[in-house]
Amino acid sequence: MSNVRVTRPYRKRRQYSTEFKAQLVAESQNPEASVARIALDNDLNANLLRRWITESKQADQQPSPAFVPINLPAAVAPAVKNSNCIRIEMPQPSGPIVVEWPAEQTHQCALFLRTLLQ
């Protein structure tokens, strides 16, 4: 018994010029055009042509910058008016609520905050 092997010649992957790809992508942009028909007419797989279309769309889009530099004024610490004062800031969507209370009246400040936060 003899074993006969038939080997197929090595077929190289076809390479297409950018002009050819651009031409087929341009043809596929026609609303009445069928991507599958254009691919078959040019001996291509439709998935390959779809990949070229996707790559063409991605190449056309300009990436937006991730960061935009802006100049901010230097942060200035708020001046302390009275060191004998209790100051509480509560951020709110409409703006911060600021409560300033004399340090000598801590008990009344705590009572006020309890009623406010209930």
C-alpha positions, 0 to 999 in steps of 0.5 A: 500500500502506497501513501500518495500525498498531494500538497497544495502549493502555498498560497500567499495572502493577497495584498491590496493597494490603498487606492483599490481599498479606497475605491471599494469603500467609496462604492459601498457608500452608495445607499443602493450598493450592496457590500456583499455584491461589491465584494463578490464582484471583486473576488473578496470576502464581504467581511474583509470589505466591511473591515476596510469600511470600518477602518476608513471611518475610524481614520476619518474621525479626528481624536478629541484631546483628552485634556484641555489646558486651562489657566486658573487663578491662584488659590487664595486662602480665605482670611480668618475674620475671628479666631474665636469663631466656629465656622461650618460650611455645608456644600449644597447644589445651589451654593454652600451654607456657611454658619459662623458662631461665637466660640463662647457659645459652643453649647448653643451651636451644637443645639442649633446644628442638632435641630438643623440636621434632624 
